[in-house]
């Protein structure tokens, strides 16, 4: 069964460093998302991406964050200068429909980002 | 701000018991999903409900979407230790002006089923 994959599973970085989290969505999906989950808290929406551009971003997704789909299969999240409060699980998700009535999103296993 | 409130937050029961988890909001949603999440892993989709009053069954799990599409419930019959986990509801707001399909998540219900 097709699944969303993410690499790395765990990333440890120093504050101020850049990190790139990678995702391979399900191949025929058209809509892509990043969410994050701080330990013990809710899953929070970061950004949605469709047709090679951001369709919506949350207040969390400030200028330090960017997303890219460089080659038609990978979907990346870059954090330019990490802060301690960026430590969280980051989940990539994809869906085929992307419309409210048929919005089934499939999640990857996540990348645990630890900022020291 | 749309919020999804799940109750209870924690539930510990014996094997064989029945349980119901609730997901409530004051907002109307176009669709609602239930996910299960294991520690350190991503949410795994269990079901999507779309129509008000809709009931879906997945083996011993029964999901219902409220008539007004503001709430949902998950009922587990004869719970087993393998049902232990975190259950999350997530929904797409009906009045989402961006129409991008972002999901709003509840805080989750941690279920422990003891043998």
Interface residues (C-beta under 8 A of the other chain):
Chain A: X4 X6 X31 X33 X35 X41 X42 X43 X44 X45 X48 X50 X55 X56 X58 X89 X91 X93 X95 X97 X98 X99 X100 X101 X102 X103 X104 X105 X106 X107 X108 X109 X110 X112
Chain B: X30 X31 X33 X35 X40 X41 X42 X43 X44 X45 X48 X50 X88 X90 X92 X94 X96 X98 X99 X100 X101 X102 X103 X104 X105 X106 X107 X108
